[in-house]
Amino acid sequence: MKTPVSNMLLVLLASFIGSFGGVFLKAGAEKVRQGWIYMFISKDAPFFNWRLASGVGFFLLSSYFFVLGIRPPGELSVLYPMVALGYIWTLVWSRIFFKEPLTRFKFIGLFLIVVGVFFVGLGSQ
């Protein structure tokens, strides 16, 4: 069975959207300094903390596209590893939004992820 390109594009879109989820959760978490109980009884509670709510929303939207992408005739063993490509976007966003350093080991890790996804994709042929 061959996985259609449309399924792959949906999973890639899901991983791209999901990478924003992590960014917004981190941004929202920076506003929550007093712990979980404080988060629910303060003005920074999730329903007031638009960053946390946006992060959850991005993950939900990402899940929607992921579910569309893994429907038959797509092969889960090919599509699921493609979600890991979201780490590439997360590295970019963490550099842009949080000024996190780009290190040699991060690039090596991303290279290994891309190579792994490539070989898993070859396994479907």
DSSP file (Angstrom, degrees, kcal/mol; ACC not computed):
  #  RESIDUE AA STRUCTURE BP1 BP2  ACC     N-H-->O    O-->H-N    N-H-->O    O-->H-N    TCO  KAPPA ALPHA  PHI   PSI    X-CA   Y-CA   Z-CA
    1    1 A M              0   0    0      0, 0.0     2,-0.4     0, 0.0    74,-0.0   0.000 360.0 360.0 360.0 137.5    0.0    0.0    0.0
    2    2 A K        -     0   0    0    123,-0.1   123,-0.1    72,-0.0   122,-0.0  -0.889 360.0-125.2-108.8 136.2    1.3    3.4   -0.9
    3    3 A T        -     0   0    0     -2,-0.4    71,-0.1    71,-0.1   121,-0.0  -0.674  30.4-120.9 -81.5 125.2    0.6    6.5    1.3
    4    4 A P     >  -     0   0    0      0, 0.0     4,-1.7     0, 0.0     3,-0.4  -0.302  12.3-125.2 -65.9 148.9   -1.0    9.3   -0.7
    5    5 A V  H  > S+     0   0    0      1,-0.2     4,-2.7     2,-0.2     5,-0.2   0.844 110.1  62.5 -61.6 -34.3    0.8   12.6   -0.8
    6    6 A S  H  > S+     0   0    0      1,-0.2     4,-1.9     2,-0.2    -1,-0.2   0.887 103.2  48.6 -61.1 -38.3   -2.5   14.3    0.4
    7    7 A N  H  > S+     0   0    0     -3,-0.4     4,-2.0     2,-0.2    -1,-0.2   0.907 111.3  50.3 -66.0 -41.3   -2.2   12.3    3.7
    8    8 A M  H  X S+     0   0    0     -4,-1.7     4,-2.6     1,-0.2    -2,-0.2   0.907 109.2  51.0 -63.2 -41.6    1.4   13.3    4.1
    9    9 A L  H  X S+     0   0    0     -4,-2.7     4,-2.6     1,-0.2    -1,-0.2   0.884 108.8  51.5 -65.1 -38.0    0.6   17.0    3.5
   10   10 A L  H  X S+     0   0    0     -4,-1.9     4,-2.2     2,-0.2    -1,-0.2   0.905 111.6  46.7 -64.5 -40.9   -2.1   16.9    6.2
   11   11 A V  H  X S+     0   0    0     -4,-2.0     4,-2.3     2,-0.2    -2,-0.2   0.897 112.4  50.3 -69.0 -39.1    0.2   15.3    8.7
   12   12 A L  H  X S+     0   0    0     -4,-2.6     4,-2.2     2,-0.2    -2,-0.2   0.908 110.5  49.9 -63.7 -41.1    2.9   17.9    7.8
   13   13 A L  H  X S+     0   0    0     -4,-2.6     4,-2.7     1,-0.2     5,-0.2   0.910 109.6  52.3 -61.7 -41.5    0.4   20.6    8.3
   14   14 A A  H  X S+     0   0    0     -4,-2.2     4,-2.6     1,-0.2    -2,-0.2   0.905 109.8  47.8 -61.2 -42.0   -0.6   19.1   11.6
   15   15 A S  H  X S+     0   0    0     -4,-2.3     4,-1.3     2,-0.2    -1,-0.2   0.869 111.8  50.6 -69.7 -34.2    3.0   19.1   12.8
   16   16 A F  H  X S+     0   0    0     -4,-2.2     4,-0.8     2,-0.2     3,-0.3   0.944 114.0  43.3 -65.5 -48.4    3.5   22.7   11.7
   17   17 A I  H >X S+     0   0    0     -4,-2.7     3,-1.0     1,-0.2     4,-0.9   0.902 110.9  56.1 -64.0 -41.1    0.4   23.9   13.5
   18   18 A G  H 3X S+     0   0    0     -4,-2.6     4,-1.3     1,-0.3     3,-0.2   0.804  96.3  64.6 -62.3 -29.6    1.4   21.8   16.6
   19   19 A S  H 3X S+     0   0    0     -4,-1.3     4,-1.2    -3,-0.3    -1,-0.3   0.830  99.4  53.1 -64.8 -29.4    4.7   23.5   16.8
   20   20 A F  H <X S+     0   0    0     -3,-1.0     4,-2.5    -4,-0.8    -1,-0.2   0.810  99.2  64.9 -71.8 -29.2    2.9   26.8   17.5
   21   21 A G  H  X S+     0   0    0     -4,-0.9     4,-2.4    -3,-0.2    -2,-0.2   0.928 102.3  47.1 -57.8 -46.1    1.1   25.0   20.3
   22   22 A G  H  X S+     0   0    0     -4,-1.3     4,-2.2     2,-0.2    -1,-0.2   0.882 110.3  52.9 -63.9 -38.2    4.3   24.5   22.2
   23   23 A V  H  X S+     0   0    0     -4,-1.2     4,-2.4     1,-0.2    -2,-0.2   0.935 112.3  43.9 -63.0 -46.5    5.3   28.1   21.7
   24   24 A F  H  X S+     0   0    0     -4,-2.5     4,-2.6     2,-0.2    31,-0.2   0.863 111.3  53.7 -70.9 -34.4    2.1   29.5   23.1
   25   25 A L  H  X S+     0   0    0     -4,-2.4     4,-2.5    -5,-0.2    -1,-0.2   0.923 111.1  46.7 -63.5 -41.5    2.1   27.0   26.0
   26   26 A K  H  X S+     0   0    0     -4,-2.2     4,-1.6     2,-0.2    -2,-0.2   0.930 112.9  48.9 -64.9 -44.4    5.6   28.2   27.0
   27   27 A A  H  < S+     0   0    0     -4,-2.4     4,-0.5     1,-0.2    -2,-0.2   0.898 114.6  45.6 -61.8 -40.2    4.6   31.8   26.6
   28   28 A G  H >< S+     0   0    0     -4,-2.6     3,-1.1    23,-0.2     4,-0.4   0.865 107.7  57.3 -69.9 -36.0    1.5   31.2   28.7
   29   29 A A  H >< S+     0   0    0     -4,-2.5     3,-1.1     1,-0.3    -1,-0.2   0.804  95.8  64.5 -66.1 -28.7    3.5   29.3   31.3
   30   30 A E  T 3< S+     0   0    0     -4,-1.6    -1,-0.3     1,-0.3    -2,-0.2   0.771  99.9  53.4 -64.8 -23.3    5.8   32.3   31.8
   31   31 A K  T <  S+     0   0    0     -3,-1.1     2,-0.9    -4,-0.5    -1,-0.3   0.605  96.1  74.4 -84.1 -12.9    2.7   34.1   33.2
   32   32 A V    <   +     0   0    0     -3,-1.1    -1,-0.1    -4,-0.4     3,-0.1  -0.842  51.2 147.6-105.0  98.3    2.0   31.4   35.7
   33   33 A R        +     0   0    0     -2,-0.9    -1,-0.2     1,-0.1     3,-0.1   0.597  59.3  61.8-107.1 -14.6    4.6   31.7   38.4
   34   34 A Q  S    S-     0   0    0      1,-0.3     4,-0.4     2,-0.1     3,-0.2   0.359 105.2-101.4-100.8   5.9    2.7   30.6   41.5
   35   35 A G     >  -     0   0    0      1,-0.2     4,-1.6     2,-0.1    -1,-0.3  -0.357  48.7 -56.7 100.1 176.9    1.9   27.0   40.6
   36   36 A W  H  > S+     0   0    0      2,-0.2     4,-1.3     1,-0.2    -1,-0.2   0.869 128.6  51.8 -69.0 -39.8   -1.2   25.2   39.4
   37   37 A I  H >> S+     0   0    0      1,-0.2     4,-1.0     2,-0.2     3,-0.6   0.941 110.8  48.9 -64.4 -44.7   -3.6   26.1   42.2
   38   38 A Y  H >> S+     0   0    0     -4,-0.4     4,-1.1     1,-0.2     3,-0.6   0.878 104.5  61.1 -58.8 -38.0   -2.8   29.8   41.8
   39   39 A M  H 3< S+     0   0    0     -4,-1.6    -1,-0.2     1,-0.2     3,-0.2   0.853 106.0  46.1 -59.8 -35.3   -3.3   29.5   38.1
   40   40 A F  H << S+     0   0    0     -4,-1.3    -1,-0.2    -3,-0.6    -2,-0.2   0.672 118.2  39.4 -85.2 -16.1   -6.9   28.4   38.6
   41   41 A I  H << S+     0   0    0     -4,-1.0    -1,-0.2    -3,-0.6     2,-0.2   0.381 104.5  75.6-113.7   4.8   -7.9   31.1   41.1
   42   42 A S  S >< S-     0   0    0     -4,-1.1     3,-1.5    -3,-0.2     6,-0.1  -0.555  93.4-101.7-109.0 175.3   -6.1   34.1   39.7
   43   43 A K  T 3  S+     0   0    0      1,-0.3    -4,-0.1    -2,-0.2    -1,-0.1   0.635 119.8  65.8 -69.1 -11.9   -6.7   36.4   36.8
   44   44 A D  T 3  S+     0   0    0     -6,-0.2    -1,-0.3     4,-0.1     5,-0.1   0.198  73.8 134.6 -92.3  15.6   -4.0   34.4   35.0
   45   45 A A  S X> S-     0   0    0     -3,-1.5     4,-2.7     1,-0.1     3,-2.5  -0.193  75.8 -97.1 -60.2 160.0   -6.2   31.3   35.0
   46   46 A P  T 34 S+     0   0    0      0, 0.0     7,-0.4     0, 0.0    -1,-0.1   0.820 125.7  54.3 -52.7 -35.7   -6.3   29.4   31.7
   47   47 A F  T 34 S+     0   0    0      1,-0.2     3,-0.1     5,-0.1    -2,-0.1   0.637 118.4  36.1 -77.6  -9.1   -9.6   31.1   30.6
   48   48 A F  T <4 S+     0   0    0     -3,-2.5     2,-1.4    -6,-0.1    -1,-0.2   0.628 101.2  80.6-104.3 -24.3   -7.9   34.5   31.2
   49   49 A N     X  -     0   0    0     -4,-2.7     4,-2.2     1,-0.2     3,-0.3  -0.678  60.4-174.5 -86.6  92.2   -4.4   33.5   30.0
   50   50 A W  H  > S+     0   0    0     -2,-1.4     4,-2.2     1,-0.2    -1,-0.2   0.761  79.6  58.9 -63.5 -24.9   -4.9   33.7   26.2
   51   51 A R  H  > S+     0   0    0      2,-0.2     4,-2.4     1,-0.2   -23,-0.2   0.938 107.9  44.2 -69.8 -45.4   -1.5   32.3   25.5
   52   52 A L  H  > S+     0   0    0     -3,-0.3     4,-2.3     1,-0.2     5,-0.2   0.934 115.0  49.3 -61.5 -45.0   -2.2   29.1   27.4
   53   53 A A  H  X S+     0   0    0     -4,-2.2     4,-2.3    -7,-0.4    -2,-0.2   0.890 110.5  50.6 -62.7 -38.9   -5.6   28.9   25.7
   54   54 A S  H  X S+     0   0    0     -4,-2.2     4,-2.9    -5,-0.2    -1,-0.2   0.901 107.8  53.4 -65.7 -40.6   -4.0   29.5   22.3
   55   55 A G  H  X S+     0   0    0     -4,-2.4     4,-2.0   -31,-0.2    -2,-0.2   0.931 111.1  45.1 -59.4 -45.9   -1.5   26.7   22.9
   56   56 A V  H  X S+     0   0    0     -4,-2.3     4,-2.4     1,-0.2    -1,-0.2   0.907 112.8  52.7 -63.2 -41.5   -4.2   24.2   23.7
   57   57 A G  H  X S+     0   0    0     -4,-2.3     4,-2.7     1,-0.2    -2,-0.2   0.904 107.9  49.9 -61.6 -42.7   -6.2   25.5   20.7
   58   58 A F  H  X S+     0   0    0     -4,-2.9     4,-2.6     1,-0.2    -1,-0.2   0.903 111.0  49.7 -63.4 -40.1   -3.2   25.0   18.3
   59   59 A F  H  X S+     0   0    0     -4,-2.0     4,-2.2    -5,-0.2    -2,-0.2   0.891 111.6  48.7 -66.5 -37.8   -2.7   21.4   19.6
   60   60 A L  H  X S+     0   0    0     -4,-2.4     4,-1.9     2,-0.2    -2,-0.2   0.928 113.0  47.0 -65.6 -44.1   -6.4   20.7   19.1
   61   61 A L  H  X S+     0   0    0     -4,-2.7     4,-1.9     1,-0.2    -2,-0.2   0.905 111.4  52.2 -63.0 -41.3   -6.4   22.1   15.6
   62   62 A S  H  X S+     0   0    0     -4,-2.6     4,-2.3     1,-0.2    -1,-0.2   0.908 107.4  52.3 -59.8 -43.0   -3.2   20.1   14.9
   63   63 A S  H  X S+     0   0    0     -4,-2.2     4,-2.6     1,-0.2    -1,-0.2   0.873 105.1  56.3 -62.8 -37.2   -4.9   16.9   16.2
   64   64 A Y  H  X S+     0   0    0     -4,-1.9     4,-2.0     1,-0.2    -1,-0.2   0.947 110.9  42.3 -59.4 -50.1   -7.8   17.5   13.8
   65   65 A F  H  X S+     0   0    0     -4,-1.9     4,-2.1     1,-0.2    -1,-0.2   0.848 112.3  55.5 -67.9 -33.0   -5.5   17.6   10.7
   66   66 A F  H  X S+     0   0    0     -4,-2.3     4,-2.0     2,-0.2    -1,-0.2   0.929 107.0  49.3 -63.8 -44.6   -3.5   14.7   12.0
   67   67 A V  H  X S+     0   0    0     -4,-2.6     4,-0.6     1,-0.2    -2,-0.2   0.909 111.2  49.8 -62.1 -41.5   -6.7   12.6   12.3
   68   68 A L  H >< S+     0   0    0     -4,-2.0     3,-0.6     1,-0.2    -1,-0.2   0.891 111.7  50.3 -62.0 -37.5   -7.6   13.6    8.7
   69   69 A G  H 3< S+     0   0    0     -4,-2.1    -2,-0.2     1,-0.2    -1,-0.2   0.815 106.9  51.2 -72.7 -31.3   -4.1   12.6    7.6
   70   70 A I  H 3< S+     0   0    0     -4,-2.0    -1,-0.2    -5,-0.1    -2,-0.2   0.474  82.3 115.4 -89.9   0.2   -3.9    9.2    9.1
   71   71 A R  S X< S-     0   0    0     -3,-0.6     3,-2.0    -4,-0.6    -3,-0.0  -0.298  74.3 -48.5 -62.6 153.8   -7.2    8.0    7.7
   72   72 A P  T 3  S+     0   0    0      0, 0.0    -1,-0.1     0, 0.0     3,-0.1  -0.301 122.8  37.1 -57.5 145.7   -6.9    5.1    5.2
   73   73 A P  T 3  S+     0   0    0      0, 0.0    -2,-0.1     0, 0.0    -3,-0.1  -0.915  98.1  98.4 -94.4  18.5   -5.2    4.6    2.8
   74   74 A G  S <  S-     0   0    0     -3,-2.0     2,-0.6   -71,-0.1   -71,-0.1  -0.357  72.4-125.9 -67.6 145.3   -2.4    6.2    4.7
   75   75 A E    >>  -     0   0    0      1,-0.2     4,-2.7    -3,-0.1     3,-1.3  -0.825   8.8-153.1 -93.1 120.4    0.1    4.1    6.5
   76   76 A L  H 3> S+     0   0    0     -2,-0.6     4,-2.6     1,-0.3    -1,-0.2   0.854  95.0  61.6 -59.9 -35.6    0.5    5.0   10.1
   77   77 A S  H 34 S+     0   0    0      1,-0.2    -1,-0.3     2,-0.2    46,-0.1   0.713 113.8  35.8 -67.2 -18.8    4.0    3.6   10.2
   78   78 A V  H <> S+     0   0    0     -3,-1.3     4,-0.5     2,-0.1    -2,-0.2   0.816 121.4  44.1 -95.1 -42.6    5.0    6.2    7.5
   79   79 A L  H >X S+     0   0    0     -4,-2.7     3,-1.0     1,-0.2     4,-0.6   0.890 103.9  60.0 -75.3 -41.5    2.8    9.1    8.7
   80   80 A Y  H >< S+     0   0    0     -4,-2.6     3,-1.6     1,-0.3     4,-0.4   0.895 100.9  53.9 -61.5 -41.8    3.3    9.1   12.4
   81   81 A P  H >4 S+     0   0    0      0, 0.0     3,-1.3     0, 0.0    -1,-0.3   0.776  96.1  70.2 -62.3 -21.8    7.1    9.7   12.2
   82   82 A M  H X< S+     0   0    0     -3,-1.0     3,-1.6    -4,-0.5     4,-0.2   0.751  82.8  71.2 -66.5 -21.6    6.4   12.7   10.1
   83   83 A V  G X< S+     0   0    0     -3,-1.6     3,-2.2    -4,-0.6    -1,-0.3   0.838  85.0  68.7 -60.5 -31.5    5.0   14.4   13.2
   84   84 A A  G X  S+     0   0    0     -3,-1.3     3,-1.8    -4,-0.4     4,-0.3   0.702  80.1  76.3 -62.4 -18.8    8.6   14.6   14.4
   85   85 A L  G X> S+     0   0    0     -3,-1.6     3,-1.3     1,-0.3     4,-0.9   0.712  76.7  76.9 -65.5 -17.6    9.3   17.1   11.7
   86   86 A G  H <> S+     0   0    0     -3,-2.2     4,-2.5     1,-0.3    -1,-0.3   0.755  79.9  70.5 -61.0 -23.7    7.5   19.6   14.0
   87   87 A Y  H <> S+     0   0    0     -3,-1.8     4,-2.0     1,-0.2    -1,-0.3   0.815  92.0  57.7 -63.6 -29.2   10.7   19.7   16.0
   88   88 A I  H <> S+     0   0    0     -3,-1.3     4,-1.8    -4,-0.3    -1,-0.2   0.951 109.5  43.0 -64.4 -48.1   12.3   21.6   13.2
   89   89 A W  H  X S+     0   0    0     -4,-0.9     4,-3.0     1,-0.2     5,-0.2   0.891 110.8  56.1 -64.5 -38.6    9.7   24.3   13.4
   90   90 A T  H  X S+     0   0    0     -4,-2.5     4,-2.6     1,-0.2    -1,-0.2   0.885 105.3  52.1 -61.7 -38.1    9.9   24.3   17.1
   91   91 A L  H  X S+     0   0    0     -4,-2.0     4,-1.6     2,-0.2    -1,-0.2   0.919 111.5  47.0 -62.0 -43.4   13.6   25.0   16.9
   92   92 A V  H  X S+     0   0    0     -4,-1.8     4,-2.5     2,-0.2    -2,-0.2   0.942 114.5  45.8 -63.4 -48.2   13.0   27.9   14.6
   93   93 A W  H  X>S+     0   0    0     -4,-3.0     4,-3.3     1,-0.2     5,-0.6   0.888 109.8  54.0 -65.3 -38.6   10.2   29.4   16.8
   94   94 A S  H  X5S+     0   0    0     -4,-2.6     6,-1.9    -5,-0.2     4,-1.2   0.865 111.5  46.3 -65.4 -33.5   12.2   28.9   20.0
   95   95 A R  H  X5S+     0   0    0     -4,-1.6     4,-0.9     4,-0.2    -2,-0.2   0.934 118.6  41.0 -69.9 -46.3   15.1   30.9   18.5
   96   96 A I  H  <5S+     0   0    0     -4,-2.5    -2,-0.2    -5,-0.1    -3,-0.2   0.943 127.5  28.2 -68.2 -49.5   12.8   33.7   17.1
   97   97 A F  H  <5S+     0   0    0     -4,-3.3    -3,-0.2    -5,-0.2    -2,-0.1   0.793 134.6  25.6 -89.1 -29.6   10.4   34.1   20.1
   98   98 A F  H  <<S-     0   0    0     -4,-1.2    -3,-0.2    -5,-0.6    -2,-0.1   0.392  93.4-126.1-118.0   2.1   12.5   33.0   23.1
   99   99 A K     <  +     0   0    0     -4,-0.9    -4,-0.2    -6,-0.2    -3,-0.1   0.810  46.4 170.6  57.3  32.2   16.1   33.8   21.8
  100  100 A E        -     0   0    0     -6,-1.9    -1,-0.2    -9,-0.1    -2,-0.1  -0.490  37.1-104.1 -72.8 144.6   17.2   30.2   22.6
  101  101 A P        -     0   0    0      0, 0.0     2,-0.7     0, 0.0    -1,-0.1  -0.367  19.9-133.7 -72.6 147.2   20.6   29.3   21.3
  102  102 A L        -     0   0    0     -2,-0.1     2,-0.2    -7,-0.1   -10,-0.0  -0.899  33.4-171.8 -97.0 117.2   21.1   27.1   18.3
  103  103 A T     >  -     0   0    0     -2,-0.7     4,-1.9     1,-0.1     5,-0.2  -0.670  37.1-113.0-111.1 164.3   23.8   24.6   19.1
  104  104 A R  H  > S+     0   0    0     -2,-0.2     4,-2.3     1,-0.2     5,-0.2   0.894 117.4  53.5 -59.2 -41.5   25.7   22.0   17.2
  105  105 A F  H  > S+     0   0    0      1,-0.2     4,-2.4     2,-0.2    -1,-0.2   0.849 105.2  53.5 -67.9 -33.1   23.9   19.2   19.1
  106  106 A K  H  > S+     0   0    0      2,-0.2     4,-2.5     1,-0.2    -1,-0.2   0.920 110.5  47.3 -64.8 -42.3   20.5   20.6   18.2
  107  107 A F  H  X S+     0   0    0     -4,-1.9     4,-2.4     2,-0.2    -2,-0.2   0.888 111.3  50.8 -66.4 -38.4   21.4   20.6   14.6
  108  108 A I  H  X S+     0   0    0     -4,-2.3     4,-2.3     2,-0.2    -2,-0.2   0.922 111.0  49.4 -63.6 -43.2   22.7   17.1   14.8
  109  109 A G  H  X S+     0   0    0     -4,-2.4     4,-2.0     2,-0.2    -2,-0.2   0.914 111.7  47.8 -61.9 -43.8   19.5   15.9   16.5
  110  110 A L  H  X S+     0   0    0     -4,-2.5     4,-2.5     2,-0.2    -1,-0.2   0.894 109.9  53.1 -64.9 -39.0   17.4   17.6   13.8
  111  111 A F  H  X S+     0   0    0     -4,-2.4     4,-2.6     1,-0.2    -1,-0.2   0.921 108.8  49.6 -60.6 -43.5   19.5   16.0   11.1
  112  112 A L  H  X S+     0   0    0     -4,-2.3     4,-2.5     2,-0.2    -1,-0.2   0.873 109.4  52.1 -64.4 -36.8   19.0   12.6   12.6
  113  113 A I  H  X S+     0   0    0     -4,-2.0     4,-2.7     2,-0.2     5,-0.2   0.943 111.2  46.5 -63.1 -47.5   15.2   13.2   12.8
  114  114 A V  H  X S+     0   0    0     -4,-2.5     4,-2.3     1,-0.2    -2,-0.2   0.917 113.7  48.2 -62.6 -43.4   15.1   14.1    9.1
  115  115 A V  H  X S+     0   0    0     -4,-2.6     4,-2.4     2,-0.2    -1,-0.2   0.914 112.0  50.3 -63.0 -42.5   17.2   11.1    8.1
  116  116 A G  H  X S+     0   0    0     -4,-2.5     4,-2.3     2,-0.2    -2,-0.2   0.923 111.0  47.5 -62.4 -45.1   15.0    8.8   10.3
  117  117 A V  H  X S+     0   0    0     -4,-2.7     4,-2.3     1,-0.2    -1,-0.2   0.898 111.2  53.1 -62.7 -40.0   11.8   10.1    8.7
  118  118 A F  H  X S+     0   0    0     -4,-2.3     4,-2.0    -5,-0.2    -2,-0.2   0.930 110.6  45.7 -60.7 -46.4   13.3    9.7    5.3
  119  119 A F  H  X S+     0   0    0     -4,-2.4     4,-1.5     2,-0.2    -1,-0.2   0.870 110.8  52.4 -69.0 -35.8   14.2    6.1    5.9
  120  120 A V  H  < S+     0   0    0     -4,-2.3     4,-0.4     1,-0.2    -1,-0.2   0.915 109.1  51.7 -63.2 -40.5   10.8    5.3    7.4
  121  121 A G  H >< S+     0   0    0     -4,-2.3     3,-1.3     1,-0.2    -2,-0.2   0.884 106.5  53.1 -62.2 -38.2    9.3    6.8    4.2
  122  122 A L  H >< S+     0   0    0     -4,-2.0     3,-1.7     1,-0.3    -1,-0.2   0.829  98.2  66.7 -64.6 -30.8   11.5    4.6    2.1
  123  123 A G  T 3< S+     0   0    0     -4,-1.5    -1,-0.3     1,-0.3    -2,-0.2   0.662  91.1  62.9 -65.6 -15.1   10.3    1.6    4.0
  124  124 A S  T <         0   0    0     -3,-1.3    -1,-0.3    -4,-0.4    -2,-0.2   0.561 360.0 360.0 -85.8  -7.2    6.8    2.1    2.6
  125  125 A Q    <         0   0    0     -3,-1.7    -1,-0.2    -4,-0.2    -2,-0.2   0.468 360.0 360.0 -94.1 360.0    8.0    1.5   -1.0
